[in-house]
Amino acid sequence: MTQRHKYADILIAVAEGQDIEILPLASLEETWATATHTEALSNILYSFPVNHLRIKPKTIRIGEYDVPAPMRVAPKVGSTYYLCNPVYSPVRPAVESDIWTGLPAEIVWLENGFLQVTEEGAEKQLKALLSLTQNKQ
């Protein structure tokens, strides 16, 4: 069986014209910058070891906030996901992590846009959703 290249998704994204981001390994902060397709391909072709590459995450607007787009496709069984739960009971809203099994509740959360790939994304989404209900006097 042929092993998939670690940058296969990046190469496909470049071919499709999607935005790519680059993060210098020497960076003290995690500040991703937009990379040209030439920069991305050069990093891949020459195995330039000082940068990380990723496909620029898609975002959505909730109120005044831009947040990572929620998951729209079910992850592989056994994958970690983060649930943005604005009505967590009994105490307060919360972000929860779990392992995808495909249970009916997980499907409902996925279909309604409450699942994120990262904890940070779920926290941002929760903050944005809660901001819609705050009294702004």
Backbone torsions as a table, in degrees:
resi	resn	phi	psi	omega
1	MET	NA	134.1	-179.0
2	THR	-78.9	134.1	179.4
3	GLN	-82.1	136.8	179.7
4	ARG	-73.1	134.6	178.7
5	HIS	-63.4	140.0	-176.2
6	LYS	-63.1	-19.6	178.5
7	TYR	-108.6	19.4	-178.1
8	ALA	-56.8	-44.9	-179.1
9	ASP	-64.3	-37.2	177.9
10	ILE	-65.7	-44.4	-180.0
11	LEU	-61.5	-42.2	177.9
12	ILE	-64.5	-42.0	179.4
13	ALA	-62.6	-41.4	177.4
14	VAL	-61.9	-45.0	-180.0
15	ALA	-62.0	-31.9	179.9
16	GLU	-87.3	-2.9	178.0
17	GLY	82.2	15.4	178.7
18	GLN	-73.9	157.2	178.6
19	ASP	-76.3	138.9	179.4
20	ILE	-117.3	143.7	177.0
21	GLU	-117.3	152.8	-177.5
22	ILE	-127.3	142.8	178.1
23	LEU	-131.3	112.7	176.9
24	PRO	-64.4	134.1	179.1
25	LEU	-61.8	-28.1	-178.9
26	ALA	-78.4	-5.4	-178.2
27	SER	-65.0	133.8	178.7
28	LEU	-79.7	-24.3	177.6
29	GLU	-116.8	154.9	177.1
30	GLU	-84.4	80.3	-179.8
31	THR	-114.1	101.5	179.9
32	TRP	-79.8	141.5	178.2
33	ALA	-123.6	151.5	177.4
34	THR	-67.0	133.4	178.3
35	ALA	-108.1	143.6	172.2
36	THR	-71.0	160.8	177.9
37	HIS	-63.8	-32.7	177.3
38	THR	-64.0	-43.6	177.3
39	GLU	-61.4	-44.2	-179.0
40	ALA	-62.1	-47.5	-179.5
41	LEU	-65.4	-38.8	178.0
42	SER	-61.5	-42.2	178.7
43	ASN	-62.5	-38.5	-179.6
44	ILE	-73.5	-49.0	-175.4
45	LEU	-65.2	-37.8	-176.3
46	TYR	-101.2	8.5	179.3
47	SER	47.2	46.3	-178.1
48	PHE	-65.3	112.9	-169.0
49	PRO	-84.1	13.0	-175.5
50	VAL	-107.0	5.6	-177.4
51	ASN	-136.4	151.8	169.1
52	HIS	-107.3	150.1	176.9
53	LEU	-123.5	148.9	172.3
54	ARG	-153.6	158.7	172.6
55	ILE	-75.7	132.1	-178.2
56	LYS	-59.1	124.4	-179.6
57	PRO	-63.8	140.4	175.6
58	LYS	-76.7	147.5	-179.7
59	THR	-125.2	160.0	172.8
60	ILE	-127.6	161.7	179.7
61	ARG	-105.5	125.9	173.6
62	ILE	-123.8	110.2	-176.7
63	GLY	60.6	-119.0	-179.3
64	GLU	-96.4	3.4	-172.1
65	TYR	-111.4	140.8	167.9
66	ASP	-98.0	122.9	-178.2
67	VAL	-126.8	156.9	176.7
68	PRO	-57.9	139.3	177.7
69	ALA	-60.7	138.0	178.9
70	PRO	-68.3	162.8	176.9
71	MET	-62.2	139.4	178.0
72	ARG	-120.4	-10.7	179.9
73	VAL	-123.8	136.7	-179.9
74	ALA	-60.9	133.4	177.0
75	PRO	-74.3	173.2	176.6
76	LYS	-66.6	145.5	175.5
77	VAL	-56.7	132.0	-179.0
78	GLY	97.1	-6.5	179.1
79	SER	-80.8	147.6	175.8
80	THR	-81.4	139.1	172.7
81	TYR	-134.2	165.1	-179.6
82	TYR	-123.0	125.3	-178.6
83	LEU	-95.8	121.8	173.2
84	CYS	-88.1	105.9	-173.2
85	ASN	-115.0	91.6	-177.1
86	PRO	-73.1	-8.6	-179.7
87	VAL	-121.7	33.8	-179.6
88	TYR	-53.4	131.3	177.6
89	SER	-118.1	153.2	9.9
90	PRO	-95.6	-7.2	-166.9
91	VAL	-101.4	-58.4	-170.1
92	ARG	-159.4	166.4	173.6
93	PRO	-59.7	152.3	-176.0
94	ALA	-157.0	163.6	169.7
95	VAL	-111.5	128.1	-179.0
96	GLU	-122.3	143.3	173.8
97	SER	-106.2	150.3	178.3
98	ASP	-157.1	174.1	178.6
99	ILE	-105.4	129.9	-177.1
100	TRP	-68.0	127.7	175.7
101	THR	-123.9	-14.1	-178.9
102	GLY	87.9	18.6	178.0
103	LEU	-63.0	155.2	179.8
104	PRO	-54.0	-39.7	178.8
105	ALA	-62.2	-39.9	178.8
106	GLU	-63.7	-39.8	178.8
107	ILE	-62.4	-42.4	178.4
108	VAL	-62.0	-45.8	179.3
109	TRP	-61.4	-42.5	179.0
110	LEU	-61.7	-49.6	-177.8
111	GLU	-63.3	-27.4	-178.8
112	ASN	-96.0	4.6	173.4
113	GLY	77.8	30.2	-179.2
114	PHE	-102.8	4.4	-178.4
115	LEU	-107.6	136.8	178.3
116	GLN	-123.9	157.6	178.8
117	VAL	-77.9	-32.2	-177.5
118	THR	-122.2	156.0	176.6
119	GLU	-64.1	-40.3	179.3
120	GLU	-60.3	-42.2	178.4
121	GLY	-62.6	-41.5	178.9
122	ALA	-66.0	-39.5	177.8
123	GLU	-62.7	-43.0	179.0
124	LYS	-64.3	-42.2	-179.9
125	GLN	-64.7	-42.3	178.8
126	LEU	-61.4	-45.8	179.3
127	LYS	-59.7	-43.7	-179.6
128	ALA	-65.2	-44.3	179.5
129	LEU	-63.4	-43.1	-179.8
130	LEU	-66.8	-29.6	179.7
131	SER	-64.6	-24.5	179.9
132	LEU	-71.0	-20.4	-176.7
133	THR	-105.5	-1.5	-178.4
134	GLN	-76.1	144.2	177.3
135	ASN	-77.6	116.7	-176.0
136	LYS	-110.2	74.5	179.9
137	GLN	-100.7	NA	NA
